[in-house]
Amino acid sequence: MKVLVVNCGSSSLKYQLFNMDDESVMGKGLVERIGIEGSKITQTINGDKYSKEEPIEDHTKAIKMVFDFLTDKDHGVVESVDEIGAIGHRVLHGGEELIDSTLIDNKVKDIIRDYIKFGPLHNPANLMGIEACEKIVPGKPNVAVFDTAFHQTMPAYNYLYGIPYKYYEKYKLRKFGFHGTSHKYITHRTAELLGKNVDDINIISLHLGNGSSLAAIKNGKCINTTMGLTPLEGLIMGTRSGDLDPTIISFLQNEENLSPDEINTILNKESGVLGISGLSSDFRDLEEAHEKGDERATLALNMFHNRIRRFLGAYMIELGRVDAICFAGGVGENGTDTRYQVTKNLEDYGLILDEEKNQTRGEACISKADSQTKIFIVPTNEELMIARDTLKIVK
């Protein structure tokens, strides 16, 4: 079966078409600037890129262009949309009701709509992509794969906050966690690398990039993760503050005369390593500045690494036995110094990095032979995980 994977943003749309017979990518593309002047679609087939610029007023037009491009006589990969068996959609938030990937119907769409309150930037765009596909190719199975779903095996003592229980009952204020599709892929791939059944492994997955999170996986299921009600909780990230004393929020509101929306903007878009360094949210820029002696870039990197180690240590204690820790995401996969800083001086805890192997990129075991806990680089593949879930559900 051929499965189309769609990831809709508010003004962009990424897609990949998989042949699930061998899980190969037949083609992939990006629709940019939806509803904005200068919109275009770019599709890549076997390394060759083909682009087309024209006004794209909404997601329905964008989805139509995707199908037109996939079936194009000169630059397409299928003769007809009938060859595509199903469509898998990345959806940010499914709450407590949608705890696994699921076939989309009106009830599912209503729940996605309800959780716009916790995903105001993503859920509306995800929903627009779903409804556009339903309109353009009616009757085609659509499957929703949620960023929050993998984490819904967390016990209540890990997902509840220390606020009056009535607010959980009334508003569902709790930790949901994100990057779930990535953590799920890492878990399944690591089981293959270890030669074990996924239900028999304990790992800590580190999805590190502009957005970053850790997950503690026990017997193949998530028992804790760093992101919370929203992706703001946990680690310091590119522009997100991560954990902080909540009193800081009311203090800044009073002292700076800021509205709740202005505070949200500061914490989500102006904080993290960008706010600390005053330079950039791109870790490559920070590494370069650090090499040149920039003190604030160095401080930002040290804060990032230290907080990763703090959660890593906590999750090692929580899991007891740890078969592997796995680095993924743009920084996790490419940041040799980040991997070194996170794992250094942990020999007494069973983690021994091989510094020579650490210089590699791509999937690899980078721990020494006598390391009790394996250290892996596991490049994540969320799109393939979405395609796998879609195929499983449709079948």
Secondary structure, DSSP 4 states (H G I P E B T S, - for coil): -EEEEEEE-SS-EEEEEEETTTTEEEEEEEEE-TTSTT-EEEEEETTEEEEEE----SHHHHHHHHHHHHT-TTT-S-S-GGGEEEEEEEES--TTT--S-EE--HHHHHHHHHGGGT-TTTHHHHHHHHHHHHHHSTT--EEEEETTGGGGG--HHHH--SS-HHHHHHH--S---S-HHHHHHHHHHHHHHHTS-GGG--EEEEE-SSS-EEEEEETTEEEEES--SSTTSSS--SS---S--THHHHHHHHHHT--HHHHHHHHHHS-HHHHHHSS-S-HHHHHHHHHTT-HHHHHHHHHHHHHHHHHHHHHHHHHSS--EEEEEHHHHHH-HHHHHHHHTT-GGGT--B-TTGGG--SSEE-B-TT-SSEEEE----HHHHHHHHHHHHH-
